[in-house]
């Protein structure tokens, strides 16, 4: 087991904690770069979806995992990015410019939602964001001259500096590059004073305010950045599906996003991608298992939502740190074997009573 003896404050904000970590991340990147040559096109397509949902997870993780703000309307920000990209691409905008405008529109929408939500929190904040999702879904369905209504809007392939990324592998590399870039920006943001302010607000708003952190300002910034990241994923989502319709951005999509970060591991960068992989793989696993189940269960219309709900409840009750937390426990077990202590990760009963008793 590796122990790091820190002798300088700069070691706390390094991008990689040690050389071994840099090596393994480099190896993972090399495997991902080689994936289009090693895997069938279907699996490459699924990994591309994982990158897109991973970016969505990073956006929601910033808001819920690191700032502690609940959102049940995050599919609306995904829709803003998707429709903005569809409209701008239709008018001949180059992809870098349309992606930047989609991110800015997403950030502006996040500010519009975040400002009224500053006065509420907890379940009331969840209701407020959910209401915004319903409103935007209705706007997308009714504003036919812009969005195409329920018929949707067609989206072409990405055109990047004269290259048309109309193949699965070329679009895969674009999504990989943006996923790496957004992850790098998130890591640097969390090392900055702004990111530390987000974490302080999550842990205790009273303590954060007593240290001079402006709650309204940083909550609004968190909403804006989270919406901008999600809008970037929405632009990629539109090009991947080649069509955007209001049915793709419902409250169920928002709930799936929340489940993704909770199951992946709330409060961790890794959890966003663990959750994205889970969200992509689980429906495929359900389809494979259906043939071995009785017809009364396998052919039931609500099988997939039921399985999703049961898994979410199970993680909340028995593994609140998500898949990433389970991986940490497995890794620690392998590193400490045979001296692993069974109660090492038992949750503590003690907690701060400053806000819990309000």
C-alpha positions in Angstrom: 0.0 0.0 0.0 1.4 3.4 -1.0 1.8 6.1 1.7 2.6 9.6 0.5 4.7 11.7 2.9 3.8 15.3 2.1 6.4 18.0 2.8 4.8 21.0 0.9 1.4 22.5 0.4 1.7 22.2 -3.4 1.4 18.4 -3.0 -2.2 18.8 -1.9 -3.2 20.4 -5.3 -1.2 18.3 -7.7 -3.1 16.8 -10.6 -1.7 13.4 -10.0 -0.8 12.3 -6.5 2.1 10.1 -7.5 3.8 8.7 -10.7 2.0 5.4 -10.5 -1.3 7.2 -10.8 -0.1 9.1 -13.9 1.1 5.9 -15.4 -2.2 4.1 -15.0 -4.2 7.0 -16.4 -1.9 7.2 -19.3 -2.4 3.5 -19.9 -6.1 3.9 -19.8 -5.9 6.8 -22.3 -3.8 4.6 -24.6 -6.4 1.8 -24.5 -9.2 4.2 -25.3 -7.2 5.6 -28.2 -6.8 2.1 -29.6 -10.4 1.0 -29.0 -11.8 1.7 -32.5 -9.2 -0.7 -34.0 -9.7 -3.4 -31.3 -13.5 -3.4 -30.9 -16.5 -3.8 -33.2 -18.4 -0.7 -34.2 -21.3 -1.4 -31.9 -19.1 -1.3 -28.8 -17.3 1.8 -30.0 -20.8 3.4 -30.3 -21.6 2.4 -26.7 -18.3 3.8 -25.4 -19.1 7.1 -27.3 -22.4 7.3 -25.4 -20.5 6.6 -22.2 -18.2 9.7 -22.9 -21.3 11.9 -23.5 -23.1 10.7 -20.4 -19.8 11.0 -18.5 -19.7 14.7 -19.4 -23.3 15.0 -18.2 -22.3 13.3 -15.0 -19.4 15.8 -14.5 -21.8 18.7 -14.9 -24.3 17.2 -12.4 -21.5 16.1 -10.1 -20.3 19.7 -9.9 -23.7 20.9 -8.8 -24.9 18.0 -6.6 -21.7 16.2 -5.6 -19.4 19.1 -4.9 -21.8 22.0 -4.1 -24.6 20.0 -2.5 -27.5 21.4 -4.6 -30.2 19.0 -5.8 -31.4 19.2 -9.4 -34.2 17.1 -10.9 -34.4 19.1 -14.1 -30.9 18.7 -15.6 -32.3 17.2 -18.8 -33.4 20.7 -19.6 -29.8 21.9 -19.8 -29.0 18.9 -22.0 -31.9 20.0 -24.3 -30.6 23.6 -24.4 -27.2 22.4 -25.7 -28.8 20.0 -28.2 -31.3 22.4 -29.7 -28.7 25.2 -29.8 -26.3 23.0 -31.6 -29.0 21.8 -34.0 -30.0 25.3 -34.9 -26.5 26.7 -35.3 -25.3 23.7 -37.3 -28.3 24.1 -39.6 -27.3 27.7 -40.3 -23.7 26.7 -41.2 -21.9 27.6 -38.0 -18.5 25.8 -37.5 -18.6 23.2 -34.7 -16.2 25.0 -32.3 -18.2 28.2 -32.5 -21.6 26.5 -32.2 -20.3 24.4 -29.2 -19.1 27.6 -27.5 -22.4 29.3 -28.0 -24.3 26.2 -26.8 -22.2 26.2 -23.6 -22.8 29.9 -23.1 -26.6 29.5 -23.6 -26.5 26.6 -21.1 -24.7 28.8 -18.6 -27.2 31.6 -19.1 -30.0 29.2 -18.5 -28.3 27.9 -15.4 -28.1 31.4 -14.0 -31.8 31.9 -14.8 -32.6 28.8 -12.8 -30.0 29.3 -10.1 -31.1 32.8 -9.1 -34.7 32.0 -8.1 -33.4 28.8 -6.5 -31.1 30.6 -4.1 -34.0 31.1 -1.6 -34.8 27.4 -1.4 -32.9 24.2 -0.8 -33.4 20.5 -0.2 -36.7 19.1 -1.5 -37.9 22.5 -2.4 -34.9 23.1 -4.7 -35.6 19.7 -6.3 -39.2 20.7 -7.0 -38.1 24.1 -8.4 -35.6 22.5 -10.9 -38.1 19.8 -11.8 -40.7 22.5 -12.6 -38.2 24.2 -14.9 -37.7 20.9 -16.7 -41.5 20.6 -17.3 -41.7 24.2 -18.5 -38.8 23.8 -21.0 -40.2 20.5 -22.2 -43.5 22.2 -23.0 -41.7 25.1 -24.7 -39.8 22.6 -26.9 -43.0 20.9 -27.9 -45.0 24.1 -28.7 -42.3 26.3 -30.3 -42.5 24.5 -33.6 -41.0 27.3 -35.8 -37.7 26.9 -33.9 -37.6 23.4 -32.4 -39.7 21.5 -34.9 -42.2 20.6 -32.2 -42.8 16.9 -31.5 -41.5 16.0 -35.0 -38.1 17.0 -33.8 -35.2 18.6 -35.7 -32.6 16.8 -37.8 -28.9 17.3 -37.1 -26.1 16.5 -39.5 -22.6 15.2 -38.9 -19.9 17.4 -37.2 -17.9 19.5 -39.5 -14.5 20.4 -37.9 -12.1 22.6 -39.8 -13.3 21.2 -43.1 -13.4 17.5 -42.0 -16.7 15.8 -41.8 -16.8 13.5 -38.8 -19.4 11.2 -40.2 -17.9 7.9 -39.2 -18.3 6.2 -35.8 -14.6 6.2 -35.1 -14.0 9.9 -36.0 -16.9 11.0 -33.8 -15.6 8.7 -31.0 -12.3 10.6 -30.9 -14.1 13.9 -30.8 -16.1 12.8 -27.8 -13.0 11.3 -26.1 -11.1 14.6 -26.6 -13.9 16.7 -25.1 -14.4 14.2 -22.2 -10.7 14.5 -21.4 -10.8 18.3 -21.7 -13.8 18.7 -19.5 -12.3 16.3 -16.9 -9.1 18.3 -16.9 -11.0 21.5 -16.4 -13.0 20.0 -13.6 -9.9 18.8 -11.8 -8.3 22.3 -12.0 -11.5 23.9 -10.9 -11.7 21.8 -7.8 -8.1 22.7 -6.9 -8.9 26.4 -7.2 -10.4 28.6 -4.5 -13.7 28.5 -6.3 -13.8 24.7 -6.2 -12.9 24.7 -2.5 -15.7 27.2 -1.9 -18.1 24.8 -3.6 -17.0 21.9 -1.3 -17.3 24.2 1.8 -20.9 25.1 0.9 -21.7 21.4 0.4 -20.3 20.5 3.8 -21.9 23.3 5.8 -23.4 26.5 4.5 -23.2 28.1 7.9 -19.5 27.4 8.3 -18.8 28.5 4.7 -20.6 31.8 5.2 -18.7 32.4 8.5 -15.5 32.0 6.5 -16.5 34.8 4.1 -17.9 32.7 1.2 -20.7 34.5 -0.6 -23.3 31.8 -0.8 -25.5 33.3 -3.5 -22.6 34.1 -5.8 -21.0 30.7 -5.6 -24.3 28.8 -5.9 -25.1 30.8 -9.0 -21.6 30.1 -10.4 -22.1 26.4 -9.7 -25.4 26.3 -11.5 -23.9 28.2 -14.5 -20.9 25.9 -14.8 -22.9 22.8 -14.3 -25.4 23.8 -17.0 -22.6 24.8 -19.4 -20.9 21.4 -19.1 -24.3 19.6 -19.6 -25.0 21.8 -22.6 -21.7 20.7 -24.2 -22.8 17.1 -23.7 -26.2 18.0 -25.2 -24.4 19.3 -28.4 -22.6 16.0 -28.7 -25.8 14.1 -28.0 -27.6 15.8 -30.8 -24.9 14.9 -33.3 -24.8 11.3 -32.1 -28.5 10.7 -32.4 -28.8 13.0 -35.6 -32.3 14.1 -34.3 -33.6 15.9 -31.3 -37.1 15.7 -30.0 -38.8 16.8 -26.7 -39.4 13.2 -25.7 -35.6 12.8 -25.2 -35.5 15.3 -22.4 -38.2 14.4 -20.0 -38.2 14.1 -16.2 -37.3 10.5 -16.5 -34.0 11.5 -18.2 -33.3 13.9 -15.3 -33.9 11.1 -12.8 -31.6 8.8 -14.7 -28.9 11.5 -14.5 -29.3 11.7 -10.7 -29.2 7.9 -10.5 -26.0 8.0 -12.6 -24.1 10.2 -10.2 -25.5 8.5 -7.0 -24.7 5.0 -8.3 -21.3 6.1 -9.7 -20.2 7.7 -6.5 -21.5 11.2 -5.4 -18.7 13.6 -4.8 -16.0 12.1 -7.0 -14.8 12.7 -10.6 -14.5 8.9 -11.1 -18.1 8.5 -10.1 -19.3 10.4 -13.1 -17.7 7.9 -15.5 -18.5 4.8 -13.3 -22.2 6.0 -13.4 -22.1 6.6 -17.1 -20.8 3.1 -17.8 -23.4 1.7 -15.5 -26.2 3.6 -17.2 -25.1 2.4 -20.6 -24.4 -1.2 -19.6 -27.5 -1.9 -17.4 -30.2 -1.7 -20.2 -28.1 -4.1 -22.3 -27.8 -6.5 -19.4 -31.6 -6.4 -18.8 -32.2 -7.2 -22.5 -29.9 -10.2 -22.2 -31.5 -11.5 -19.0 -35.1 -11.1 -20.3 -35.0 -14.3 -22.3 -34.2 -16.3 -19.1 -37.1 -14.8 -17.0 -40.7 -15.9 -16.9 -42.9 -14.2 -19.5 -44.9 -12.4 -16.7 -41.7 -10.7 -15.6 -39.5 -10.5 -18.7 -42.3 -9.0 -20.9 -43.6 -6.6 -18.3 -43.7 -3.0 -19.5 -42.1 -1.4 -16.4 -39.2 -3.9 -16.0 -36.4 -1.5 -16.7 -37.6 1.4 -14.5 -38.3 -1.1 -11.7 -34.7 -2.5 -11.9 -33.3 1.0 -12.0 -35.3 2.0 -8.9 -34.3 -1.1 -6.9 -30.7 -0.6 -7.7 -30.8 3.1 -6.7 -32.5 2.2 -3.4 -30.0 -0.5 -2.8 -27.0 1.8 -3.3 -28.5 4.5 -1.1 -29.0 2.0 1.7 -26.0 -0.3 1.5 -23.3 1.5 -0.6 -23.8 5.3 -0.3 -20.3 5.9 -1.8 -21.4 4.2 -5.1 -19.4 2.1 -7.4 -16.3 4.2 -6.9 -16.6 3.7 -3.1 -16.9 -0.1 -3.7 -13.8 0.0 -5.9 -11.8 1.8 -3.2 -12.8 -0.9 -0.7 -11.8 -3.7 -3.2 -8.5 -2.0 -3.9 -7.8 -1.5 -0.2 -8.6 -5.1 0.5 -6.1 -6.3 -2.2 -3.4 -3.9 -1.0 -3.8 -4.9 2.7 -4.5 -8.6 2.4 -4.2 -10.6 4.6 -4.2 -7.7 7.2 -7.5 -6.1 6.0 -9.8 -5.2 8.9 -13.5 -5.9 8.3 -14.8 -2.7 10.0 -12.3 -0.4 8.2 -15.0 1.4 6.2 -17.8 1.2 8.7 -19.7 4.5 8.7 -19.3 6.7 11.7 -22.3 7.6 13.8 -20.9 10.9 14.9 -21.8 14.0 12.9 -22.0 17.7 13.1 -25.1 18.9 14.8 -25.0 22.5 13.7 -27.4 22.1 10.7 -28.7 18.6 11.2 -31.1 19.7 14.0 -32.6 22.6 12.1 
